[in-house]
């Protein structure tokens, strides 16, 4: 559980930094932020991407995975409680694993 806690902490810190950034570009790495509805509309219109998975980042944000048909393109978005979303990463050739092997503890 310690590893999961560390990852949640890192994501929470990243989410806080992105969400509090001003303007539509959060930093020099071109992380685009806008209202959630605009991001969703853009991803659907430009890439035919729809939300396929999501997870909560505590009570501060939601992390979403958007995929186009057949995984041609993908985008990871983080959204705060006010509805402000930031694109964290995007790429192509998404591969979905049908089963996740059990981890040995």
N, C-alpha and C positions, 0 to 999 in steps of 0.2 A: 504493500500500500504506500510505502514511502515514495517510490518512484512515481506513482500516479499523482500523489500530492505535489511533488516537485513540478511535474508537467503542468498541472492545473495552476500552480503559482506562476510559472513562466508565461502561460497563456493569459492569465489574469493581468499580469504586468504589461504584456504586449497589448492586450485589449485596452487597458487604461491609457497607454501612451497613444495609441491610434485614435481612440475616441476623443481624447482631449486636444488632439492636434487641430490647429485652425486652418481654415480654407479648404478647398476641394482637393488639394494635393497635400498629403500629410507630411511628406519628407522628400528628400532628394531621390529616393528610390521609386518615385512615382506611384505611391500607394493612393489610389483614387478613393475618395469618400464622398457619399451623397446620401440622400434619403433612401431608405430601403426600397421603396416602390420604384424609384428611378433605376437603381442597380438591377433589380429583378427584370424590369422592362427592357433595359439595355441588353442584359445577358440573353434574354429570350429572343429579342429582335435580331441581334447581331450573330449569335452563335447557336440559337435554338436550345439554349441550356435551361433546364428546370431544376429546382431543388430536389435532390435525391437522398440527402442525409443531413442530419443536424445534431448538435449536442450543446448542452448548456455549459457556460463558463461561470459557475457559481450563480449568483443572482445579478451579475453585472452585464452579461452578454450572451449571445448565441453564435455558435460557429456553424456555418452552412457549407455544404458541398453542392455545387451546381454542375450538372453533366449534360452534354448534348447527346443526341441519339448515338448509340453504339460507342460512346466514350471518345468521340473524335476530339472534343475539347472539354476542359474542366476548369472550374474557378472555385476558390475558397474565399468565403466572405465572412466577416465578423460584424455583428450588429449589436449596438447597445440598447438599453431599455427605452431610450427616446426615439429609436427608429433610425439612427444614423448608422450607415453601413460603410465598411471599408473593404476593398478587395485586397486580400493578403497575398494570394498567389494564383497563377493561372498557367495552363499548359495544354498539351495534347496527348493523345494515345493513353487515356485512362484504362487501366485493366482492373476489373473487379474480381476478387477472390470469392468463390462460392462458399468455401468453408475456411474457418480460421482454426488452425491446429491448437490443441490444448497446450497451455504453457506448463512446464514442469516447475514446481515450487520447491 
